[in-house]
Amino acid sequence: IKSTEPGRLVCSRCGYVFYLDPKVAVGTIGAIDGKIILLKRGIEPAYGRWVFPGGYVDRGETAEEAGIRETKEEVNLDVKIENLLDVYSYSGRPVIIIVYAVSITGG
């Protein structure tokens, strides 16, 4: 490993490199009657803060599917993904956050 690269777990017998890849999370931003949909977090991190619906992408689902699922789970609304708003990542934090604009279709 070069001195400029992060440390990695490497098998000394076969050379397999175990990458500690970041988790992928999604968030959705939608509105009802011109008011942005937020929920108050019940767990850490950011316990008690107001946030938009979101969560981790599960293995086997797309980021869009995760956004739809998480919105239904957290605020009981059916949504349609309209477009990608942005992708966020921060140095030293192992999460990549994909944020979508959504329209409400039911709930």
Buried (B, 14 or more C-beta within 10 A) or exposed (E): EEEEEEEEEEEEEEEEEEEEEEEBBBBBBBEEEEEEBEBEBEEEEEEEEEEBBBBEBEEEEEBBBBBBBBBBEBBEBEBBBEEEBEEEEEEEEEEBBBBBBBEBEEE
